[in-house]
Each structure stands twice: as C-alpha cells, then as structure tokens.
Amino acid sequence: FEDADMSLCNLEMAQLNRANMKNAVAREMYVSGATLFEGIKDIEGSDWSETQLRKDQQKYLCNHPTAKGTNPVTGVETRESLMCLD
C-alpha cells in the first residue's frame, strides 16, 4: 500500500501484518473493532486523519518506530494524524 490513496477504504476485520503503508493517505478509513495493525511494516509519512482507531491500535501505531514524517500529498504529519500524545 506504499503511496496508495486509501481514503474511505473498508478495512473491516483486516490484519495488516507486514503491510507497507509508507506515505499512504489513510484518511477516513473504516476500521472495525477486529482490525489489527500489529506487525505492520512501515507507516512513515502516512496520513490517518479522521480514521477512528481502537485505543489499543492507536497506541500501537503511535509507538511504532516508523510513526514519523509528513505525508507528501496532504502535508499532514503522521503522529498528528494518529493523535499521538507527544
């Protein structure tokens, strides 16, 4: 999914183990309570604005070593779009 526009994408019950979402636009995605991001490979530069994440999944993504950078399309910082506390 690198550089993909995944806006409004339905990821209900998806398991994104080893997925590369570097520079992806992941705005307003539909993720259900069963969607898992554990094991995701890369989220650097991704924009998660308006995507409602489960608290444990949000925490996981915020703690991911690649949770940094700015999306080259939207100009939104990854950590800001994930609403990370720092």
C-alpha positions in Angstrom: 0.0 0.0 0.0 3.0 2.3 -0.3 1.9 5.7 -1.7 -1.7 4.5 -2.0 -4.7 6.6 -1.5 -6.8 4.5 0.8 -9.3 7.3 1.7 -12.7 5.8 2.7 -11.3 2.3 2.4 -13.1 -0.5 4.2 -10.6 -2.5 6.3 -13.2 -4.2 8.4 -11.6 -7.3 10.1 -8.3 -6.8 8.2 -5.0 -8.0 9.6 -2.2 -5.8 8.3 0.8 -7.9 9.3 3.8 -6.9 7.2 1.8 -4.2 5.3 3.8 -1.3 4.0 1.8 1.9 4.3 4.6 4.3 3.8 3.3 7.7 2.5 -0.2 6.2 2.3 -3.3 8.5 2.6 -5.4 6.6 5.1 -8.0 9.2 5.8 -11.5 8.3 7.0 -10.9 4.6 6.6 -13.5 2.3 8.0 -11.8 0.0 10.6 -13.8 -2.2 12.9 -13.0 -3.4 16.3 -11.5 -6.5 14.8 -9.0 -4.7 12.5 -5.4 -5.4 13.6 -2.3 -3.4 12.8 0.1 -5.5 14.8 3.1 -6.4 12.7 2.6 -3.6 10.2 5.9 -2.9 8.5 6.0 0.8 7.8 3.7 3.8 8.4 6.2 6.6 7.9 4.6 9.6 6.2 1.1 8.1 6.3 -1.9 10.3 7.0 -4.6 8.8 9.3 -6.8 11.9 9.7 -10.4 11.1 10.6 -9.8 7.4 10.9 -11.4 6.1 14.1 -9.0 3.7 15.7 -9.4 1.5 18.7 -7.4 2.9 21.6 -5.0 -0.1 21.7 -4.4 0.0 18.0 -3.8 3.8 18.1 -1.3 3.3 20.9 0.4 0.5 18.9 0.7 2.7 15.8 1.9 5.7 17.9 4.7 3.5 19.4 5.7 2.1 16.1 9.3 3.0 15.2 8.2 4.4 11.8 5.5 6.6 13.2 7.1 9.8 11.9 7.3 12.0 8.9 4.9 14.1 6.8 2.6 12.8 4.1 3.9 14.2 0.7 0.4 14.5 -0.7 -1.6 16.0 2.2 1.2 17.7 4.2 -0.1 16.2 7.4 2.4 14.8 10.0 1.9 11.1 10.7 1.9 11.4 14.5 -0.5 14.4 14.4 -3.0 12.4 12.2 -2.8 9.5 14.7 -3.4 11.9 17.5 -0.3 10.7 19.4 0.1 12.3 22.8 3.6 13.7 22.2 
